Structures are given as C-alpha cells and as structure tokens.
Amino acid sequence: MTRDVARRLALFLLRASSASAAVAVAVGAVGSCYSGGGGGTAPPANTFYFPVGLAVSSGGNALYAINSDFDLQWNGGTLQSYDLFLIRLDTAALINANLTGQPPRSVGSGSKYNIDFVSPPSPANCLSNPSAGITNTMGTRVPPGEICAPPVQSTNYVRASATIGAFATGLQIQTFDGVVGNRLFAPVRGNASLTWANVGKDDPSAIPPEGPGANTGSFGPFILSCNDTFNPKAPACAATAGNTVDQRDTRLVTMPGEPFGLSQTQDGTAIVVTHQTSTDSSLLLAGSPESDPPSMQFVETEMPNGGSGIAFIPHDPDSSVPPCTVPPKPNVKCVRPAFLETNHGTAELDLLRYWDDDGAGGPNDAGLFNESSNHRPFIVREAPTPISTNLGGTDSRGIAIDPTPRLACKQPGADNRVCGDLPARLFIANRTPPSLIVGEVGGASPSGDGTFDPDLVTLGGTQPIPLPAGPSNVYVAPIVDAQGNYQVRVFVVNFDSSTISVYDPNSNNLATVDTIYVGPGPFAMAFDPFVLADVAAHAPVQRDKRPDPRPGAADAHLLRYRFAYVASFTESFVQVIDLDQSQPTFESVVFTLGNPTPPKGS
C-alpha cells in the first residue's frame, strides 16, 4: 500500500468511523503500510499534528505532547516539550484580561504579555456577556474558549522536538509510588514499540529561561534525551524498546503488533502494554534514566482479542495484605503487582498478575520461590470479571482506579490496617451504551475466611452513569473547590461528542455530571502537578509564587495549580481548562494552544 493510498484510507475512516476509531480502527487499517520512517518529509517540529498523549513534568514546568502523524503526511510523528510555566502565565494573563474587559493584544502592539494570537483577540468583557460562548448562528453550543480564548501560536512555547514512528497512541511519565520521575513512555503502532525518552529533573521553584537570546534548550525538563546517560547537550531524540530482540531478555521475544494502552506497576519498575488487534499483552521492564533503558521481557498470549485500556491496582502498604517486597519476606502474606485490562470485543474485565521472576531457583526453606539466575519476569491472566451492568457490556475503553477513600481514612501514627483494607473505586468507560461503569477493587475474600482480597473486583454497586457519545479515556484528578482545597473528580474524555464529562465520586447525587465543551475529537488529558494523598485530604492547593521573568511583566498572579490540558486529536491543538471553582471561568476553556487545523482532504 502506498503512502498516498494509506492517507486516503485513513481520512475516510476518520470521517466515517465513530469515536476513537480515528486512533483505533483507522490506525489499525493503515499500520501495516508504515515502514517506520526513513525517507520522506520530516514532521513539523513546532506544531501539533494529531496529538494523542500529554504529560506534565513533576514540577509543572514542562508539558510533553506526542503526535501520531495519523494521515501519514510525514515520515513519522513527534515527541515534544513545551514551556508550561509560560503557558500557565499567559493563560492567567488572558483570564485576567477577559475578566477586566481589556484583552491583551497581539505581539507588536505594546502588550506587556505579548500573547501571539493566531486570530484577533476576543471581544472586550466576553466572560461577563451572558450570550458569550452559548450558541452560534446555527444554534449550536459553542465552547467559551472559542470566543474568550482564541488560538495562540504554539510555536512560541515549543522547546524541543524529536521524530518518532507514526501512530503513537498515548504518553505517560514514569511514576514511582506516586512520585513523578524523569522518563517518558509511549506505545507506537507504526513500529510496534514502546518509545521512550529521558527528561531532566524538574525543580518547581526554578524559573525556565525566557526572552531574546535565552538558552531555553538548556533547561533540564525541556530536554528529550535517549542516551544511556542524560546528556543535555545532545540533539533531542527518542528511542524504542520491544521492536527488536533485547539480549537482556533470555526469552528473546519482540512486541506483537498494534500496541495501544499502557500502565506501569505501582513502583514504576515494569510496564504492561495492551494490543488492540490480537490476544496479547506485553511486559517490559521500565529501567531508569540513571541505569538502563526499557527492555522487552514477555508476552501473555491468552487475553481477549482487542485490548484497550489498562490500569495498575493500587495495593496499600497498610493493608492486612500489603504489597510484596522483592524478594518477598518469609511467611508474610502479601500481594504481587496486578493490572486490570479492558477490551473492545468481550464483555469482561481481566486481571493480569506481574511476577518479577519465574522462580526457577526453586523453593527455599520457607516454601517461597527464589529468584532465578536468569531473572525471567512474566505476567499471567488470572481471572476475568464479567461486565453485566450494561446492555451488551462490550467495547470498554479507558479505566481508572481511585484509592482516595482509603487515603482519606488514614491518621498519622495510627494503626491504619482498617483503612488499608478499604476498597478502591473503579471507573470504566463503556460504549454499550455510552456510560461510566462504577465499581470497586478490594474486599472480603469470597472464600468466607474473613481475609481481605486486595484484587477482588465488584461491579454494579452503583448504576452506570450515562455519558455523551464516544467515551474514551478516564482520569482521576482534582479540581480546586471554592475554598481553595483539592476535591477529587473523575474526568471522562468523550471523543465523538467533543466533551469532557466531570463526575464527583463523593456526591450523593450519582447522576450529576458536569459537561465541558471542547474542540473536535478530544482524546488525551493531563493535569497540573498534584499528590493524590493531598487530594484525599482536601488539602489547600499550593500557589505558584514565582515572578513572571519577562521585561515589564507583573509578578506572578499567585496561580494555584488548577489547570487541565486536553488534546484535540481531530484538529491538532491543545486547550487549557480552568478547574478553580472559585473563578467565573470554572470548567471552561481559557486558553487555546495552536491553530485548529482540520485533517487534510477532509
């Protein structure tokens, strides 16, 4: 299949297929046409192009985006870093200007903020106008962001870009027990790989260099490195794992085709990848920027066909069945890392267990298996849970697990075993019909022996929550309430309906869901940095007290970390959403990064 034929097929499927078929069906149809780069025109380094994944650095200074080159216009996709410190300052400036009725002008007009709008700024006082952002001339709901937040040139915020394979499907940053690390991971379908890059450590008190002549490329969080040791002077790059035989894997396996979903173990040491057109799930070791790159290890071949979302099960260290150590402690009942995986074709949720070794060394005196000399980690499908809450129950997509109830229960210095044995909340985006399935993970063992089963899945305690068309990805993240404290929410990205559904899991009114209207074909979200324990405790949200470094600019607006970021796959731009309930812009689009661009030929 030629590149031109592949592009025409992809565009046809983008127009004709529902929901994230733009990422799933169409990419699957043309994936075999992609040879992994090489010849052809390099992708644009400073604009979005079918973005499918976003991530935020630990200190909130960098926004990472991955672009899929969905229509095969270029010879690959891109992994990019953006100056999030500057994006947040400009977002605050635009909000303030809209509230006061004096929007900042474009570059060259004398504005101290110099926001570089793609089109003319919004009308004065647009946020106080009752009709602003409600309907257009056709009577269709228009997001406030289209009026109050016109597109801003994304090129001004790009700090690094590396070419990768086509058809990436997501992006995550390495996380160790809730602590954000310094390595990025992305499944890429075009070359059947886990693509990765290292980034510099992010100090939340540091101010990225800015202004004429500033060497922004020297700022660690902006740098994309794929060297064995982090090299800030090397050109931006990303590397791959899984698509070639790795000698660190004694099984010598490679990754099957069409990788899609990604999740890390709770301690950040291993990764499981789903595959959307096969019965496979892949296991890789994550490595670390200080030691070694990721490496392919094992393929579980007995999964339901069409793997989609995946999430690790959070095991609580205060539970009566705590996470196992490596190697396990003798005579201590513990639980090994586990994942829950969704799929398109079967009405079930599958439990995957991760073993750090196959125990080839044999049992020791305590009856536990030693680690083998070859170190052979693997995963195994342990148990399916039928999805009977929905009519049909098939076509499950995103999945998220929320442990905040057990975190909120804990008291410093207390015996928190009762809290550690509370269930975590489970959320699944399902499309038959479009709804959010609510369940729990963890509970009394079905054996009736009075013990706690940390991986017990229960669905149906709450009726599925109706959603707009095309639910895709699910996230657990906070808003800022009217008092300035964290409150947990569940965010569901609805691809077909161009909306974000926001559900309060603590509300007594389970049918109440807020709707945020965003650009066409949203697929991925990211959030300002937060610690889940702070969210559970409803802790005050910290303010960013750093000054705006640009000449003539006022000091920082004492910004709270309050923003969410959503990528429009269909029109290749990113929007910023205000999640501060004390502001009139709450749950509205307040900044548009990049010029919305429909797919070529559409």
Rosetta blueprint (number, residue, H / E / L):
1 M L
2 T L
3 R H
4 D H
5 V H
6 A H
7 R H
8 R H
9 L H
10 A H
11 L H
12 F H
13 L H
14 L H
15 R H
16 A H
17 S L
18 S L
19 A H
20 S H
21 A H
22 A H
23 V L
24 A L
25 V H
26 A H
27 V H
28 G H
29 A H
30 V H
31 G H
32 S H
33 C H
34 Y L
35 S L
36 G L
37 G L
38 G L
39 G L
40 G L
41 T L
42 A L
43 P L
44 P L
45 A L
46 N L
47 T L
48 F L
49 Y L
50 F L
51 P E
52 V E
53 G E
54 L E
55 A E
56 V E
57 S L
58 S L
59 G L
60 G L
61 N L
62 A E
63 L E
64 Y E
65 A E
66 I E
67 N E
68 S L
69 D L
70 F L
71 D L
72 L L
73 Q L
74 W L
75 N L
76 G L
77 G E
78 T E
79 L E
80 Q E
81 S E
82 Y E
83 D E
84 L H
85 F H
86 L H
87 I H
88 R H
89 L H
90 D H
91 T H
92 A H
93 A H
94 L H
95 I H
96 N H
97 A H
98 N H
99 L H
100 T H
101 G L
102 Q L
103 P L
104 P L
105 R L
106 S L
107 V L
108 G L
109 S L
110 G L
111 S L
112 K L
113 Y L
114 N L
115 I L
116 D L
117 F E
118 V L
119 S L
120 P L
121 P L
122 S L
123 P L
124 A L
125 N L
126 C H
127 L H
128 S H
129 N L
130 P L
131 S L
132 A L
133 G L
134 I L
135 T E
136 N L
137 T L
138 M L
139 G L
140 T L
141 R E
142 V L
143 P L
144 P L
145 G H
146 E H
147 I H
148 C H
149 A L
150 P L
151 P E
152 V E
153 Q L
154 S H
155 T H
156 N H
157 Y L
158 V E
159 R E
160 A E
161 S E
162 A E
163 T E
164 I E
165 G L
166 A L
167 F L
168 A E
169 T L
170 G L
171 L L
172 Q E
173 I E
174 Q E
175 T E
176 F E
177 D L
178 G L
179 V E
180 V E
181 G E
182 N E
183 R E
184 L E
185 F E
186 A E
187 P E
188 V E
189 R L
190 G L
191 N L
192 A L
193 S E
194 L E
195 T E
196 W E
197 A E
198 N E
199 V L
200 G L
201 K L
202 D L
203 D L
204 P L
205 S L
206 A L
207 I L
208 P L
209 P L
210 E L
211 G L
212 P L
213 G L
214 A L
215 N L
216 T H
217 G H
218 S H
219 F L
220 G H
221 P H
222 F H
223 I L
224 L L
225 S E
226 C L
227 N L
228 D L
229 T L
230 F L
231 N L
232 P L
233 K L
234 A L
235 P L
236 A L
237 C L
238 A L
239 A E
240 T E
241 A E
242 G L
243 N L
244 T L
245 V L
246 D L
247 Q L
248 R L
249 D L
250 T L
251 R L
252 L L
253 V L
254 T L
255 M L
256 P L
257 G L
258 E L
259 P E
260 F E
261 G E
262 L E
263 S E
264 Q E
265 T L
266 Q L
267 D L
268 G L
269 T L
270 A E
271 I E
272 V E
273 V E
274 T E
275 H E
276 Q L
277 T L
278 S L
279 T L
280 D L
281 S E
282 S E
283 L E
284 L E
285 L E
286 A L
287 G L
288 S L
289 P L
290 E L
291 S L
292 D L
293 P L
294 P L
295 S E
296 M E
297 Q E
298 F E
299 V E
300 E E
301 T L
302 E L
303 M L
304 P L
305 N L
306 G L
307 G E
308 S E
309 G E
310 I E
311 A E
312 F E
313 I L
314 P L
315 H L
316 D L
317 P L
318 D L
319 S L
320 S L
321 V L
322 P L
323 P E
324 C L
325 T L
326 V L
327 P L
328 P L
329 K L
330 P L
331 N L
332 V L
333 K L
334 C L
335 V E
336 R L
337 P L
338 A E
339 F E
340 L E
341 E E
342 T E
343 N E
344 H L
345 G L
346 T L
347 A L
348 E E
349 L E
350 D E
351 L E
352 L E
353 R E
354 Y E
355 W E
356 D L
357 D L
358 D L
359 G L
360 A L
361 G L
362 G L
363 P E
364 N L
365 D L
366 A L
367 G L
368 L L
369 F E
370 N L
371 E L
372 S L
373 S L
374 N L
375 H L
376 R L
377 P L
378 F E
379 I E
380 V E
381 R E
382 E E
383 A E
384 P E
385 T E
386 P E
387 I L
388 S L
389 T L
390 N L
391 L L
392 G L
393 G L
394 T L
395 D L
396 S E
397 R E
398 G E
399 I E
400 A E
401 I E
402 D E
403 P L
404 T H
405 P H
406 R H
407 L H
408 A H
409 C H
410 K L
411 Q L
412 P L
413 G L
414 A L
415 D L
416 N L
417 R H
418 V H
419 C H
420 G H
421 D L
422 L L
423 P L
424 A E
425 R E
426 L E
427 F E
428 I E
429 A E
430 N E
431 R E
432 T L
433 P L
434 P E
435 S E
436 L E
437 I E
438 V E
439 G E
440 E E
441 V E
442 G E
443 G E
444 A E
445 S L
446 P L
447 S L
448 G L
449 D L
450 G L
451 T L
452 F E
453 D E
454 P E
455 D E
456 L E
457 V E
458 T E
459 L E
460 G L
461 G L
462 T L
463 Q L
464 P L
465 I E
466 P E
467 L L
468 P L
469 A L
470 G L
471 P E
472 S E
473 N E
474 V E
475 Y E
476 V E
477 A E
478 P E
479 I E
480 V E
481 D L
482 A L
483 Q L
484 G L
485 N E
486 Y E
487 Q E
488 V E
489 R E
490 V E
491 F E
492 V E
493 V E
494 N E
495 F L
496 D L
497 S L
498 S L
499 T E
500 I E
501 S E
502 V E
503 Y E
504 D L
505 P L
506 N L
507 S L
508 N L
509 N L
510 L L
511 A L
512 T L
513 V E
514 D E
515 T E
516 I E
517 Y E
518 V L
519 G L
520 P L
521 G L
522 P E
523 F E
524 A E
525 M E
526 A E
527 F E
528 D L
529 P L
530 F L
531 V L
532 L H
533 A H
534 D H
535 V H
536 A H
537 A L
538 H L
539 A L
540 P E
541 V L
542 Q L
543 R E
544 D E
545 K L
546 R L
547 P L
548 D L
549 P L
550 R L
551 P L
552 G L
553 A L
554 A L
555 D L
556 A L
557 H L
558 L L
559 L E
560 R E
561 Y L
562 R L
563 F E
564 A E
565 Y E
566 V E
567 A E
568 S E
569 F L
570 T L
571 E L
572 S L
573 F E
574 V E
575 Q E
576 V E
577 I E
578 D E
579 L L
580 D E
581 Q L
582 S L
583 Q L
584 P L
585 T L
586 F L
587 E L
588 S E
589 V E
590 V E
591 F E
592 T E
593 L E
594 G L
595 N L
596 P L
597 T L
598 P L
599 P L
600 K L
601 G L
602 S L
